[in-house]
Structures are given as structure tokens and as C-alpha cells.
Amino acid sequence: MLIQRYIAAIGLMALGATSMAHAGSPTCVAPETKLSWPAVNPVWEMCWLAPDDSVGPAGSGMELRNVYWNGQLVLRRAHAPMLFAEYKDGNGGDCYRDWKDEPTSTLAANAVQNQLGDIPPGGNAAITSCDRSQDPTDSYGYCPYQLPVPTGYSCTQGVAIENMGNRVRLTAQYIADWYMYSSRMEFYVDGRIKPTFGFGNRNGTFNGVTHWHHNYWRFEFDMEGLGNNVVSIDNSDQASEFIDLRNSGGGPGGGPRTWSVRNPSTGNGYRMVPGASDYEYATNESGRGFHTVDFMATRAHANEYGDNPNYDLFDCEMHQENIVNGENIANTNQAIYYRVAVRDTTANSWPPGCSGGNCQAQNSMVCKSVGPTLYPFGPWADLIFADGFDVLVPGARPYLLTDA
């Protein structure tokens, strides 16, 4: 894959009307590690942390900080600090709030382990428990998940960072006893961001009980680092903190409801669009009242990474009232929470009251992955590296020679 920043870049230095600016770039401090992709003339730069270095009372999985696209700050932080499991009618394990700071291995090429690298020709991208688990009842244990280990591959903790041609992909996996959770973030050359969360099980514990998993992504947007953002529902700006639900037909023109964060001074922003699988599992399917919202926009506060800084394993309810309580969110920095969930269904169990052929087939060990896509909008500028200078071209976009 070749990325041509712009065909006309060679002649830009002769354009007197073109302004000059130096691209921004993150400064990463240990235990943060800097990623620049591509390594030369980077489109994306950020600081990453493995799950065991993430913030929060019990971690927050793979954490990304100070994320820059084409030299401009997009995100101060992206992570997943709230993670839950709950069981139908309180059976099995009843319910848990899981920890997110115990890494476990993925199967990945040696070249991509905790560093940017290329997948060997004909090789596989990083494999997590979720990638492997596609049988309704079988489990595959720890890495390598009963798979042969090819030459140049091994089981590794930390973060796999893969150059995928038109995007860079970061993958980490962490464990909470029998559950193995995968956190994956993909950053495309055109500015798209795709977070994906997978819910795996290493040994089949409680796969005979229908249960749900809930993960809450948390995003601190800060467009261009100015601390001046507004949050919108379907392009309608909101002045105060709010909660919301997904609605596949509740947006403009019968499209999906979306949410956006933008800098009102420049018009640059990102729009969050739910993934197709995000609609499959409604809030509070269990009827236990633990998880009743899909989206929350809150005012960002230092060291506030969720609803409860002192939770324990059995604090099963997400208390949105602790973080959404009427504060002003206009023209400031916000924290955006987005819930993704799955249901692992056992035989003859769902929907409630079903029998025989009216029940959904068992899929309790099929790992499900869910997540939204974040799309850039507005007159984002591209900082083109030409003759040792950073040339600011408003409204430009990267051009791909191929999209393979």
C-alpha cells in the first residue's frame, strides 16, 4: 500500500497564499509509548498504554492519549473504564463489574508486538480469543487458542500495532477470570476511527446461562486542543449534560440518530455513528435495571473515569446519575460515554417464555464484537510535509493510490 499525501504537493511551496504551520505532535511520557503511522510523514500520532498501565480504579483496558490526525489534536483520551457482566434472573454468577487491568496474550506477528510493524506476507492479523471463538459451545483456552503457531508469530501481552495499508490497527486483550475481553482501535488515513470491543470466554464458565456483557467506551475529544467543544444530537447543540438512546430510524431523514463533538470556532469535529450490531441488544434486556442508557455526554473532570471511583466486583449497576447531573457542557471539554453490549444466549432460553423452535439457537460461546464508527467532518486541514516544511492546506484530504 502506498499513500500519496497529495499529487500537487510539489508545487505548494510556490503558492504565496498558502499559510505555513508546524504540525502538532504528542509528547509521550513513560509508561506511554508514542506511535507514528506511517513512520515517515505520519497521518496519525498518539500515545498508547497497555491495560496494566491504564487509568481508573481497576484499569480501563487499552488506553490512547493525545491522538493527532494530520498534526491536529482530536482526542485527549480514549479508553473503556466501565465493564459489566449480568446473568438472566440472577442465575449463574448473578452479576459482576469486571476489572480491566490484567493483560492476557494475543497471537500476533513478532514484528507488531508493542511496536508498529507489518503483517508477514500471507500471515494473519493479530488473533484474540474473540477472533477465534465462533463455535456456539466450544472454548479454546488461552493463546494460541488450540491453533498452530506460524514461524514469526508468538503469544504476546501488551498491544499489537499493525500497519494495515489504509489504516493502523491497535489490539489488546485483558482477562477477568474466565472472560477474555479484546479492545481494538483502527485509525484510517481518511480520518475515520473505528473502536471495536469483543467479549470472549476462555473455558465455557456459565455458558449454560443466558447473560449480557456491557462495555462503556469513554472519549475525551478536544478538537485542535482549544478546549472549546460543543456536543450535538443530530446536529442540534446541547447546553447541558444528557443521556440518550440509540435509534436506527430516529435521525434526520429517517436515518440513524448520531452524536457529534465539534469546535464551533473552526467547524472541525467528529460524528459518532452506531455500528449495525450495536442495535441488536437493547438497554435493560435483562429487566434488572442495571444498564438503561446508550450514550452520555458529561463535563470532563480530572480523574473522573466513570460513575464510581470506589466500586467493587459486585457493584453491578452503572449509576449514570453520578456523572450526568445537569452541568454545563457548552464550549468546554466533555467526556463522551458510549455503551456497547452483547447477549450470550443458551439453549431454550430466549426470548423469555419461548419453547422448542420458537427459541433462538444457542450462541453463548460465539464471541460477538461491537462498536461505532467516528467520522470527521468540517474543514479539517491537512499538514503536508514538503521540502522540510509543514504546509497547511485547508479542507484537503489524503488521497489513496489503492485501498487494498
N, C-alpha and C positions, 0 to 999 in steps of 0.2 A: 504494500500500500504506500503510495506517495501522496503527500499533502502539499499542494501548491497554495501558498498563502494568498497570492493574487497574481494573475498574469501580468497586470500592468504595474507591479511594484517597482520595477527597474526605473520607470520614468517618474516616480513620485517625487524624487528629490528636486526635480526641475519645476515643480508646481509651487509658485510663490504663495498661493492661497492656502496651501496645506499647512496646518499647525504642527508643531513638533512637541512631543511629550515622551517622558520615560515611562516604560511600563512598570506598574506596581508588581511586587513580588513578595511572598510571605517570608518572614524570618522565623525559622523553627528552632525551638529550644528543647533540649532533651527533657523528657523522653520522646518528644515529637521528632518525626523524620520527614524531610522535605521530599516531595515528588514533583518533578517537572516532566510534563509529557507534551510533545516529544522532548527528548533531552536537549535538542538544539531548537531555538526559536519556539519555546513552549506555547501551546494553546491553553493548557490547564496547569496550574501550580497549586499546591496545598501542603499542609502539614497533616500527617496521619499518626494515629496511635492504635496499637493493638488493644484488644479488650481488657487485658490486665493492667493497662495504663490509663484507662478511660475514667472520666469523672463520674460522680454520683455515689450514693451510699453503698451500692453494691454494683458499681460499674454501669456502663451504658453501651457495651459492645464496641465494635469498631467505631472510632471517633475521628472525624475530619475537622480541621480548623483552618481558618484563613484561606478560603478557597477562592482562587483568582481565575477568571476566564479572560484570555487575551489581555492580561495585565490589569484587569479591573476587578475589585473585590466583589464577590457575590454572596458568600456565606462566611459568617464568623465561626459557626459551628454546625455540624450535622452528626447526630447520634441517635440512640434509641434507649432512653433511660427507664422505660416502664414496660414490663413484660409479665404476662399472666397466663395461667392455665386454670380452667374450671371444668368440673365434671357434671354430667347430667344428673339432676336430682340429688346432688351431693354425694353420689356414689364414688367408688374408686378412691382417689386421693382427695376428694372434696374440692379443694382449690389451693392455688399457690400464687405467690408473687415471686418470680424466679430471679436469680442473680445473673449478672451479665459480665462478669469479670474473670471467668475461668476459661481460658482458651483451650481448644482441642484441635487436633490436627486435621488438615485437608490434604488431599493428594494433588500435588502440583509439580510442575517442572522446576527443577533446581534453579533455573535461570530467573524465575519470577518470585522466588521466596524472599519476602521482605525487601524487594528491590524491583524496579521496573525492568522487565525483560520480555523476550519474545517466546511464544509457544513453539517448540520444535516442529519442523515440517511434518505434517501428518499426525501430530500429537493432539492430546485433549487439553482443553482449558481446565482450570482447577476444579476438582470434584469434591463436593461436600456430601455429608450424609443425605441431605435433601436431594441433591442431584442423583444419588444412587437409588434412593428408596422410592420405587414405582410399583411395588407389589402390594396388594391390599392387606396381606397378613404377615409377610416375611420381614425380618430385620437383618441388618448387615453389620452390626457392631461398630467398632472403631475403624479409623483409617488403617488399611486401604479398602475396607468395606467388602472383603472377600473378592477383590479384583487383583489381577496380576499387576505388578509394579513395573512399568516400562523402564528401559535404560534412560537415565537422565531425569527420572522422577523420584520423589520420595514424599513421605508424610511429614508435614511441617506445621508448626504453630506460627502465630503471627498473622501476616497479611500477604496474600498472593496479589501481585500487581502486574497485570498482563496488558501488553500492547496488542489491541485487537484491530489495528488498522485505522478504522474511522472513530475509535473510541479507546479509552483506557478503562480497565475494569479492576476494581479492588474487591477482594473477597476475604472474609474472616469467618471463623466458626468458633462458637463457645458452647459450653455444656452446663446443664443444670441437672445433675444426676443422670436419669435415663434420657432426658431430652437434649437434642443437639440442634442449636439454632445457627442459621447462616445469615450473615449480613453482607450484602453485595451492593456496590455503588458503581454505576457506569457513567462516564463523562464523555459526551460526544463532541466532535470537532465543531459542530454547528451550535453548540451551547446547551443542548438538552442534557438533563441529569435524570438518571433512572435508578432510584433506590429499590431494592428487592429484598424481601425477608422470607426465609424458609424455615419451616417448623418440622424438624426430624425427630426420630426416636431410635435409639441405638439397640434396644433389646426387647421391644414389644410390651413393656410395662403398661398396664391399663389400656391396651389396645382393644380389650373387650368391653370398654365403657365409652359411650359417645362423650366427647369432650371438645372444648374450644380452647384456642390459643389467641391471645391478643398482644400485639406489639404496637407501641406508640413511638413513631419517629418524632424527633424534635429538630427543628431547623431554626437557626438564628440568621435570617437574611440581613445583609447590610449593604445595599446596592452602592457601590463605589466608595464605601467607607465613610459616608457622610452622616450616618445616624439619623436619617430623615426619611423614614419609610411610612407608607400607608398600606393598609390591608383592605382588600375588596372581596365582596361576594358577587360574582357575575358582573364585575366592573362597577359595582356600587360600593363606594368607600364607606368604611365603618369607623366610627369615632371611639367606640368602647370595646372592651374585651367581649368575646362572644364564643358560643359553641354552635355547631352546625352538624347536619347530616348529609350524607351523600344522596344524590337524586339523579338517576340516569337520564331523566327527561325534564328536569326542573330548571334547566338553564335557558339562556336566550335561544329562541327559535326551536325549542324542544330538544336541544342538546343537553349534555350533562352539566350539572352545577359544578362550577370551578371556583377556585380561590386564587388570589394573586397578591403579591407584595411588590411595590414599586417605589422608586424615588420620584416624588412629584416634581422635583426641580428639573430632572433630566428626562423623565418618562421611561427610564430603563427599569425593567422588572422581570419577574418570573411568575408564571401561571402554573398552578398545580391541577393536573387532570387525573382523576382516578383511573386505575387500570381496570380492564374488563373483569378480572377475578375479584376485584375489591368489592363489587356489588353482590357477590354470591352469599355473603354471610352478614345478615343484618345485625344491628345493635341488639343486645339483650335477647338473643335467640334462646338462651338457656332459661329465661324467665326469672333469673336470680337477681337482676338489677345491678349487676357489677359494672357493666360497660354499656353506657347509654348514649355516647356521642362518637362521631367520626372525626371531627375537626375542632380544634380550639385555637383561637388567636389570643395571646396574652401579652402583657407588657413584660419585656425581658428584665430580669433582676439577677444580679451577681449571685452565683452559687445556688440558684433555684433551678433544679433539673427534674422537676416533676411535682406531684401532688403531696408528697410526704418525705421529708428528709430523714425520718427515723423509722421507716417501715420494717416489718419482719416478714418471714416466709409466708405467714398466713394472713397478711393484710391483702385480701383478695379483691377489694373494690377500688376502682380508680375514682378518687374524690375530686371531681372537676371543680367543685365549689372552692377548693383551696387555692386554685390558680386562676380561675375565671371569676372575678368578683367585682367587675364594673370599673376597673381602672381605664384611664385614657390611653389609647394606642395610636393616636394620630400623630404623625410627624415625629416619630421616635423609633426606638429599636424594639422589635417584638420577638417573641418565641412562638413558633407555629408547631402545633402537635397534630399528627395525622395517624389515626388508628388503622391498622390492618389486622384481619382476623381470619382464621380458618376453623372449620369443623372437621374433626376426625370421627367418622361415623362407623359404628359397629353394626353387626347384622341384626335385622328385625328391630330396629330402634328408632328410625327417623323416616318420616315425621312422627311426632308423638301420636300414639294410638294406632299406628299402621300395623298391618299383618301381611305375611307372605309376600306376594308380588307387588303389593302396594308400598312396600318399604324400599328405601334406597339401598343399593348394594353396599356391602361393607367396603370402606376405603380407608380404614383407620391407620394403616401403615403407609399409605401413599403420601409422600411429602408434598405439600402444597406451597407454592411461592406466590407472593402478592406484593403489590406496590404501585404507586402512582408514577407519572412522568412529569417532570418540571420543564416547562418550555420558556425560553427567553422571549421577551417582546420589547418593543421600543427601539430608539435609535442607538443601540449599543454600538460603540466604536470598536474597530479592530486596530490593534497596535502592530504594525508590520515592521519587521526588522529588515532594514535596508541600509547597506553601506555603513554599518555600525551605529545607526540611529534608529530610534523608535518613531515611526511615522503614524500619526493619528488620522484615521480616515473614517469620519462619522458614517454610521449606517452600513458599513461594509460587512461582508460575511465571508468565512472561509470557503474555498472552492475545492471540491474533491475531484482528483483525476479519475478515481474509481471509488466505488462504495462497497468493495468486496470485504 
